[in-house]
Every structure is written in C-alpha cells, then in structure tokens.
Amino acid sequence: MVNILSQKVVYGRITNYRIGPKSQASKTCLIEFEGFDSAGSAGKLIGQKVKWKNQTTFLLGRITGLHGRNGIVEVTFKHGVPGQAIGTAVEIIS
C-alpha cells in the first residue's frame, strides 16, 4: 500500500470513459493510478483533485468513487475530456 502523503506527485493513466450500453459520459473517466491495486488503497484517494494537461490546455477533476475492486477510480471533470486523452497521464494535485 502506498501512502499518498509520502510521494510528491502521484501519476495515473486514463483508461476509458464511463460507458453504458447506449451512451458514454465524456465528463467521467476511469483512471488507474500506479501503486494502487486494490479497492482499499484506492478508496483513500476519493475527494482528491486530478489534473490532466495537454500542450495548450488543462482540465481539472475530482475523484468521486471506485470502479470495481482492482484499484480503478472514477473521476468527474468539469468539462468533457477529449478522446485524445485516453491513455495519457494525469496527476493528483491537493
């Protein structure tokens, strides 16, 4: 288990949007953070702010919940995340 306060920057990767059978939510993304591999350890991240940055812009979001038991979390952004962001890095800012 990783202590979030001991690291200066915690990085993660956007894996996908939150999707359903007929729709996808571009404001809500599923993110996998390195070092958090269980629901118990990822649950400590809920409420933290997340920053995704591109060459020209950045988007801010907040971790709102867990997705399954493998340490993947749901992050809700204020604006929709572009498709180019899938697979790119995000970082936790407090």
Protein Blocks (a to p, Z undefined) as FASTA:
>chain_A
ZZfklpmbdcdddfbdcddfkbccfkbccdddehiabfklmmmmgopacddddfkbccdd
ddfbdehjeopacdddfbdcdfklgopacdddZZ
